[in-house]
Amino acid sequence: MLTPSQLLCKVNDHLEGLDYFHEPENLYLPVRYILSMGGKRLRPVLMLMAYNLFRPDVDAILDPACAIEVYHNFTLLHDDLMDRADVRRGKATVHRKWNDNTAILSGDAMLSYAMKCMTRIDDSRLRPVIDTFIRTTLEIDEGQQYDMDFEQRDKVSEAEYIEMIRLKTSVLLGRSMKIGALLAGASEDDAENLYKTGEQMGLAFQLHDDYLDVYGDPDTFGKKVGGDILCNKKTFLYVKAMQLADDLQRRDLLYWFSTNDNDPLFSETKIAAVTRIFTNLDLPVICRTHEDDFYHRAHEYLDKVSVAEETKAGLRSYLASLMERTV
């Protein structure tokens, strides 16, 4: 079994060698730029790890693994544009460095290229893999729409929020693992249990992201702490706060999440006020507790995958490391 760091090196090397740098230069420079920002390459690494549970020849699926990474970065590029975000992984977002139209068109090129890479597989596996990938892209669009809709609502239930992040975030992690299993020729049961492993892990991952957006270290987080608060996003912390708040706290939350002002002093005041309410309601502890619940469910599904426990040890260790991340 290869280690996550070995798989990460394979993914990065393969991404650098992909043939997506063509003319016109202004279409592909932003693609090169966003992919050069690095990152954990979590989704392709999980795909390769799922494949490696059943087969050793991970180089055979580097094209579809990198397709997942190109697609994921396409979603980030368009998310940043819709959120008007200034920073991604410590660097200017594509629409800030270039402009909105460039971000839209270069993002579209990334989506097309991801589809091209995903088809570079054996014909016998092509239909189930493409069906799985297309279903995933549509569900992510649905999740993004829910996320946008929630910004216009004062009240969002916990169940609605969990379903939104399942669609927007979790299905890509889960389907990355499922595609890896399908490409390895795993049984449908094993492929589905690996999907569920990734799905539950994705829920834990997103809750941790919600936590880090408020309580992360700005020097390591890679984007502005409090960005979700400034965008009036209904994260898990907000949803739980509205459940637990008293009348005064709820009134203050409704006030802050109905305001938009780009003045730096106002922004800092807003972030501080909302963070204080979250902390007083013990939401850091509540959020981490829910993360742990999803994390343990992920391992329950991994338990059901019919390979030797020692074969799963590397994947278990990698999943554990994701719960301790600071970025």
Secondary structure, DSSP 8 states (H G I E B T S, - for coil): ---HHHHHHHHHHHHHH-S---SSHHHHHHHHHHHTT----HHHHHHHHHHHTT-S-GGGGHHHHHHHHHHHHHHHHHHHHHHT--EETTEE-HHHHS-HHHHHHHHHHHHHHHHHHHT-S-HHHHHHHHHHHHHHHHHHHHHHHHHHHHTT-S---HHHHHHHHIIIIIHHHHHHHHHHHHHTT--HHHHHHHHHHHHHHHHHHHHHHHHHHHHS-HHHHSS-TTHHHHTT---HHHHHHHHH--HHHHHHHHHHTT-----HHHHHHHHHHHHHHHHHTTHHHHHHHHHHHHHHHHHHHHHTSSS-HHHHHHHHHHHHHHTT---
